Amino acid sequence: MKSICKFLTIAICAAALVLGLTSAKPVRVVVFALDGIRVDGLKEASTPNLDALFASGTASYATRNQMPTITLVNFTSHLTGSGPEQHGVTTNGWKIDNHPVPPAVEDEDGYYPNVFKILKENVNGIKTGFFWNWKPLINTHNQKNFDELSFMQAEHQEYKENYDKCVDFLIENKDNPACVFMYNVTTDHIGHKIGWMTPEYIAAIEESDSLIGHAVARIKEANLPGDTYYFFITDHGGVGKHHGKFSVEEVYTPWAVAGPIVKKGYVLNEPHYNTCTAVDILHIFGLDKKVPSFWIGKCTKSAFKK
């Protein structure tokens, strides 16, 4: 009888793992997003925390963004594995009830499916969060796919608290898989107000690096169970006080991913696009077969050990 019970217990546990009812160690993904980062701006700035992230994983210094090179188009592309031809976002003014071209595919509420929707549908118990300080950024995403939403005005220094709120969310859900998006627009605001590649713009990058470093340090100090992965993404560069056109300084930007299955100290040589980000996130969660057929992004396979 004991041997039969033992066999049934093993069989039930094995079935639960296959069905996703039981998790081994949780996987979490933290996406750090800074707005308007030029490649040469990042290289000129003193960014010890981002340097460490880039060195500990795979980096790109020529990730190609969508055109037009504006914020809502490109961060939507990062998180949907698709370009404006698919997700339908062509301006920063896109709203669910006011846009000229509908998404090629819509969920039940009219939104184009993003990576958080795919994660929610396929990862048992996953917790998702969206932390941001430029209000329109959330407009292209169905808020039903997030467990935590935190908007803080960029004009007020309190937005820095979002980094702590993001980490608090991860700690509170330490035993769950998680994916969070932590965005800061202040670098872009300085670019528009004073100019890209000015001392003030470089200083804004350095301040953002410090905030990211603080967040990463807290995550490490918390000694969370499982594996943590980090992405660094941006949406465009800038020239003078503007962006939105087609120069190399606007189209090509830095990008990075780091974590246990990511190659360390590797720099991408092949063409790379911001539509890869969402697909790479799904790859980390073992969901390659769940990438929607209508997404155009591809996994950055050379960045991963497996």
C-alpha positions as CSV (number, residue, x, y, z in Angstrom):
1,M,0.0,0.0,0.0
2,K,2.8,2.4,0.9
3,S,4.5,1.8,-2.5
4,I,1.2,2.5,-4.3
5,C,0.7,5.8,-2.4
6,K,4.3,6.8,-3.1
7,F,3.8,6.1,-6.8
8,L,0.5,8.1,-6.9
9,T,2.2,11.0,-5.1
10,I,5.0,11.1,-7.6
11,A,2.6,10.8,-10.5
12,I,0.4,13.6,-9.2
13,C,3.4,15.9,-8.7
14,A,4.7,15.1,-12.1
15,A,1.4,15.9,-13.7
16,A,1.1,19.1,-11.7
17,L,4.5,20.3,-13.1
18,V,3.4,19.5,-16.6
19,L,0.2,21.4,-16.2
20,G,1.9,24.3,-14.5
21,L,0.0,23.8,-11.2
22,T,3.2,23.5,-9.2
23,S,6.2,25.8,-9.8
24,A,9.8,25.0,-9.1
25,K,11.8,28.2,-8.3
26,P,10.0,31.3,-9.6
27,V,11.3,33.3,-12.5
28,R,11.1,37.1,-12.5
29,V,11.8,39.7,-15.2
30,V,12.5,43.3,-14.5
31,V,12.4,45.7,-17.4
32,F,14.2,49.0,-16.8
33,A,13.1,51.5,-19.4
34,L,14.6,54.9,-19.9
35,D,13.2,57.3,-22.5
36,G,15.3,58.9,-25.2
37,I,18.7,57.3,-24.7
38,R,21.3,57.8,-27.4
39,V,24.1,55.3,-27.7
40,D,26.8,57.9,-27.4
41,G,25.0,59.5,-24.5
42,L,25.0,56.3,-22.6
43,K,28.7,55.8,-23.4
44,E,29.6,59.3,-22.3
45,A,27.7,59.2,-19.0
46,S,29.1,57.7,-15.9
47,T,26.8,54.7,-15.4
48,P,28.4,52.1,-13.2
49,N,25.1,50.3,-12.6
50,L,24.1,50.0,-16.2
51,D,27.7,49.2,-17.1
52,A,27.5,46.3,-14.7
53,L,24.2,45.1,-16.1
54,F,25.6,45.2,-19.7
55,A,28.8,43.4,-18.7
56,S,26.8,40.7,-16.9
57,G,24.7,39.9,-19.9
58,T,24.2,40.5,-23.6
59,A,24.3,44.0,-25.0
60,S,23.4,45.8,-28.2
61,Y,24.6,49.2,-29.2
62,A,22.6,49.3,-32.4
63,T,19.0,48.1,-31.6
64,R,16.8,49.5,-34.3
65,N,13.6,51.2,-33.3
66,Q,10.4,51.7,-35.2
67,M,9.7,54.8,-37.3
68,P,8.4,57.3,-36.5
69,T,11.0,57.4,-33.6
70,I,8.5,58.5,-30.9
71,T,7.8,57.1,-27.5
72,L,4.4,55.5,-27.6
73,V,5.1,53.7,-30.9
74,N,8.3,52.2,-29.7
75,F,7.6,51.2,-26.2
76,T,4.4,49.5,-27.5
77,S,6.6,47.7,-30.0
78,H,9.0,46.5,-27.2
79,L,6.1,45.1,-25.3
80,T,4.1,43.6,-28.2
81,G,6.7,42.1,-30.4
82,S,5.2,44.1,-33.3
83,G,5.5,47.3,-35.3
84,P,3.0,50.0,-35.9
85,E,1.7,48.1,-39.0
86,Q,0.5,45.4,-36.5
87,H,-0.4,47.3,-33.2
88,G,-1.7,50.4,-35.0
89,V,0.0,52.9,-32.8
90,T,1.4,55.7,-34.9
91,T,1.3,58.8,-32.6
92,N,1.8,59.7,-28.9
93,G,-1.9,60.6,-28.9
94,W,-3.2,57.1,-29.4
95,K,-6.2,56.2,-27.2
96,I,-8.5,53.2,-27.2
97,D,-11.4,55.3,-28.3
98,N,-9.5,57.6,-30.6
99,H,-7.1,56.2,-33.2
100,P,-7.2,56.2,-37.0
101,V,-6.1,52.6,-37.7
102,P,-7.3,49.7,-35.6
103,P,-4.9,47.0,-34.4
104,A,-4.5,44.1,-36.7
105,V,-5.6,41.8,-33.8
106,E,-7.7,42.9,-30.9
107,D,-8.5,41.4,-27.5
108,E,-12.0,41.6,-26.1
109,D,-11.5,45.2,-25.1
110,G,-10.0,46.4,-28.4
111,Y,-6.3,46.3,-27.4
112,Y,-3.5,44.7,-29.3
113,P,-2.2,41.7,-27.3
114,N,1.0,42.4,-25.3
115,V,3.5,40.2,-23.6
116,F,1.7,40.6,-20.2
117,K,-1.4,39.1,-21.7
118,I,0.5,36.1,-22.9
119,L,2.2,35.7,-19.6
120,K,-1.1,35.9,-17.7
121,E,-2.6,33.2,-19.9
122,N,0.3,30.8,-19.7
123,V,2.3,31.2,-16.4
124,N,0.5,30.0,-13.3
125,G,0.4,32.5,-10.5
126,I,2.5,35.2,-12.3
127,K,2.3,38.7,-10.9
128,T,2.7,41.7,-13.3
129,G,3.4,45.4,-12.7
130,F,3.6,48.6,-14.7
131,F,5.4,51.6,-13.0
132,W,5.6,54.8,-15.1
133,N,5.8,58.6,-15.0
134,W,4.6,59.7,-18.4
135,K,0.8,59.4,-18.3
136,P,0.0,58.3,-22.0
137,L,2.4,55.4,-21.8
138,I,-0.3,53.0,-20.4
139,N,-2.9,53.9,-23.1
140,T,-1.9,51.2,-25.5
141,H,-2.1,48.4,-22.9
142,N,-5.1,46.6,-21.4
143,Q,-4.9,47.3,-17.7
144,K,-6.6,44.0,-16.9
145,N,-3.3,42.3,-17.5
146,F,-1.5,44.0,-14.6
147,D,-1.7,43.2,-10.9
148,E,-0.1,46.5,-9.9
149,L,-0.2,49.9,-11.6
150,S,1.7,52.9,-10.3
151,F,1.8,56.3,-12.0
152,M,3.8,59.2,-10.6
153,Q,4.2,62.6,-12.3
154,A,7.7,63.1,-13.8
155,E,7.6,66.7,-12.8
156,H,7.7,65.8,-9.2
157,Q,10.6,64.2,-7.5
158,E,8.2,61.7,-5.9
159,Y,8.3,59.6,-9.1
160,K,11.6,58.2,-7.8
161,E,9.5,56.3,-5.2
162,N,8.3,54.2,-8.1
163,Y,11.6,52.3,-8.1
164,D,11.0,51.3,-4.5
165,K,7.4,50.5,-5.2
166,C,8.5,48.2,-8.0
167,V,10.9,46.4,-5.7
168,D,8.4,46.2,-2.9
169,F,6.0,44.5,-5.3
170,L,8.6,41.9,-6.2
171,I,9.4,41.3,-2.6
172,E,5.7,41.0,-1.6
173,N,5.3,38.4,-4.4
174,K,8.7,36.7,-3.9
175,D,7.3,33.2,-4.2
176,N,5.5,33.9,-7.5
177,P,6.9,34.3,-11.0
178,A,6.8,38.0,-12.0
179,C,7.3,40.5,-14.8
180,V,7.5,44.2,-14.1
181,F,8.0,47.3,-16.3
182,M,9.8,50.2,-14.6
183,Y,9.9,53.3,-16.8
184,N,11.4,56.8,-16.4
185,V,10.8,59.7,-18.9
186,T,13.0,62.3,-17.3
187,T,15.9,61.8,-19.7
188,D,13.6,62.6,-22.6
189,H,12.2,65.6,-20.9
190,I,15.7,67.1,-20.4
191,G,16.5,66.3,-24.1
192,H,13.4,68.3,-25.2
193,K,14.0,71.2,-22.7
194,I,17.7,71.6,-22.9
195,G,19.0,69.3,-25.6
196,W,20.3,65.8,-26.3
197,M,24.0,65.4,-25.5
198,T,24.1,68.5,-23.3
199,P,25.7,68.3,-19.8
200,E,22.2,68.3,-18.3
201,Y,21.1,65.4,-20.5
202,I,24.2,63.4,-19.5
203,A,23.5,64.2,-15.8
204,A,19.9,62.9,-16.2
205,I,21.2,59.6,-17.5
206,E,23.6,59.4,-14.5
207,E,20.7,60.1,-12.1
208,S,18.6,57.4,-13.7
209,D,21.5,55.0,-13.5
210,S,21.7,55.6,-9.7
211,L,18.0,54.9,-9.3
212,I,18.4,51.6,-11.3
213,G,21.4,50.7,-9.2
214,H,19.4,51.3,-6.0
215,A,16.6,49.0,-7.2
216,V,19.0,46.2,-8.3
217,A,20.8,46.4,-4.9
218,R,17.5,46.1,-3.0
219,I,16.5,43.1,-5.1
220,K,19.8,41.4,-4.5
221,E,19.7,42.2,-0.7
222,A,16.2,40.7,-0.5
223,N,17.7,37.4,-1.7
224,L,14.5,36.4,-3.5
225,P,14.1,32.8,-4.3
226,G,14.4,31.7,-8.0
227,D,16.0,33.5,-10.9
228,T,15.9,37.2,-11.7
229,Y,16.5,38.6,-15.2
230,Y,17.0,42.3,-16.1
231,F,16.3,44.1,-19.4
232,F,17.4,47.6,-20.3
233,I,15.4,49.2,-23.1
234,T,14.8,52.6,-24.6
235,D,12.6,54.0,-27.4
236,H,14.7,56.5,-29.5
237,G,17.5,58.9,-29.4
238,G,17.4,62.6,-30.2
239,V,19.0,65.4,-32.1
240,G,19.1,69.0,-30.8
241,K,15.9,69.2,-28.8
242,H,13.8,66.9,-30.9
243,H,13.2,63.3,-32.1
244,G,10.8,61.6,-34.4
245,K,12.7,61.6,-37.6
246,F,15.1,59.1,-39.3
247,S,18.6,59.8,-38.3
248,V,21.0,57.2,-36.9
249,E,21.1,59.1,-33.6
250,E,17.3,58.6,-33.3
251,V,16.8,55.2,-34.8
252,Y,19.6,53.2,-33.1
253,T,19.7,52.8,-29.4
254,P,21.3,50.6,-26.6
255,W,19.6,47.4,-25.3
256,A,20.6,44.7,-22.9
257,V,19.4,41.6,-21.1
258,A,21.1,39.7,-18.2
259,G,20.3,36.7,-16.2
260,P,21.1,33.0,-15.6
261,I,20.6,31.7,-19.1
262,V,22.0,34.8,-20.8
263,K,25.5,34.9,-22.2
264,K,27.8,37.1,-20.1
265,G,29.8,39.9,-21.7
266,Y,28.4,39.3,-25.2
267,V,27.8,42.0,-27.7
268,L,25.3,41.5,-30.5
269,N,26.7,41.7,-34.0
270,E,23.6,40.8,-36.0
271,P,20.7,43.1,-36.8
272,H,18.5,43.6,-33.8
273,Y,15.1,45.2,-33.4
274,N,13.0,46.4,-30.4
275,T,10.3,43.9,-31.4
276,C,12.6,41.2,-30.0
277,T,12.1,42.3,-26.4
278,A,8.7,40.7,-25.8
279,V,9.7,37.5,-27.5
280,D,12.9,37.3,-25.4
281,I,10.8,37.7,-22.3
282,L,8.6,34.8,-23.4
283,H,11.7,32.7,-24.1
284,I,12.9,33.3,-20.5
285,F,9.6,31.9,-19.2
286,G,9.9,28.9,-21.6
287,L,7.0,30.1,-23.8
288,D,8.6,30.1,-27.2
289,K,5.6,28.1,-28.6
290,K,3.2,30.7,-27.2
291,V,4.6,33.6,-29.2
292,P,1.6,34.9,-31.2
293,S,1.8,34.1,-34.9
294,F,0.9,37.8,-35.7
295,W,3.9,39.2,-33.8
296,I,6.9,40.0,-36.1
297,G,9.6,39.9,-33.4
298,K,12.0,37.1,-33.1
299,C,13.9,35.7,-30.2
300,T,17.5,37.1,-29.8
301,K,18.8,33.5,-29.8
302,S,22.5,34.4,-29.8
303,A,22.0,36.2,-26.5
304,F,21.0,33.0,-24.7
305,K,23.0,29.9,-23.6
306,K,19.9,27.8,-24.2
